[in-house]
Amino acid sequence: MPKGLSTVSVHGGEPDRPYADSITTPIVMTSSYTFPDMDDVLAYVTKKKERFEYGRYGNPTTAVVIQKLKELELAEDAEVFDCGMSSVSCAILGLVKTGEHIVVTDDAYKKTLLFCEKILPRFGIRSTCVKMGDHEEMEEALKKNPGTRLVLSETPTNPYLNIADMDVLAALRDKYGFVLVMDSTFASPYNQQPLKQGADVVIYSATKYLGGHNDLLGGAALGRKELIDQIRDYRNTTGGVMDPMTSYMLIRGLKTLALRMQRLNDNAMAVGTYLESHPKVRKVYYPGLPSHHDHERAKKYMTGFGGVVTFELEANLQETFDFLSAMKVFKIGPSFGGVEALITHPMTISYYDYAPEERKRLGILDELIRMSVGIEDAKDLIADIEQGLTRIPLKAKAGAK
């Protein structure tokens, strides 16, 4: 009988009898491993025996977190990395060769887009950026570039939480033969499992929901073994290895994944509902709300909607700054997915170096706020927002007398 996700989060990948019968997986802090004799060396190099050789190629603590992730995602294979961007870059460079072409959707993570635009050309890899959700534009790009090797999309996306149509993307993959890579960092395996929905590879920034405590950097890639082997070979050659201490911390974080995600889902829904009713808030973006443009799609593919809520204030730039500076429970800072509530201003934190017209084209408005709820009590999160909103004067609605 299949075990539930919370049970897998706690026990998946863990040996029945860890070292010294400890209840937690030990941290194996070593850079290298020794062999008792040359027979053992020969058994290893001829692949008759699996064991560890050198820290860049594997570690007992890291092996447990990899197995736990495989069981959570029901993946054939998995690999972990030193940060989320390593999982992105290694997935692309491990799977794509010089002269090949990839397609990426336009509201992918900023650094992912920069990687495709600025770094991939150095390797002779071409990329086309298409509008998220515009499948006609994507198919046109595929027709213009026969043999496209890879399509990379995200679900949900940042900051507007757009939801990918997995059925359409999987159908395009079957028609054109590319590798479909989905970044599902904003969902986590608790809320969506893209491999079940047609993706070939799913990648995560483990820094976010998987780790869950704002105290580690990590990444993961999961999928079919032949694809993960290629990604792993690239990673083993270039570096980007997750260290044993981080592996231990990620194991610890994953044990509470289901509990944390359910609380974050509930808190975000409560906060989103509150914001949507407030006269000083122009628009709320949260896929769990019926008002979200991809709500029906989110209900189809997701079991929960995550802990990030994005919204536009009825405010100018200075009033938006005043609101942010007034926050007490919410701390101003980038990232998301931890137990602490965070709030960020995309225009300044992420896009300050962009020209105003370029920010406008990307939908990064002066009054746009991205909020990552934590596991605090929802009433305290809402009270903090309420006191912050008192810094913004109430605007008369257009047409009001």
Secondary structure, DSSP 8 states (H G I E B T S, - for coil): ----HHHHHHHTT--SS-GGG-SS------SB---SSHHHHHHHHTTSS----BGGG--HHHHHHHHHHHHHHT-SEEEEESSHHHHHHHHHHHH--TT-EEEEETTS-HHHHHIIIIIGGGGT-EEEEE-TT-HHHHHHHHHHSTT--EEEEESS-TTT-----HHHHHHHHHHH--EEEEE-TTTHHHH--GGGGT-SEEEEETTTTTT-SS----EEEEE-HHHHHHHHHHHHHH-----HHHHHHHHHHHHTHHHHHHHHHHHHHHHHHHHHT-TTEEEEE-TTSTTSTTHHHHHHH-SS--SEEEEEESS-HHHHHHHHHT-SSSEE-S---SSS-EEE-HHHHTTTTS-HHHHHHHT--TTEEEEE--SS-HHHHHHHHHHHHTTS-----TT--
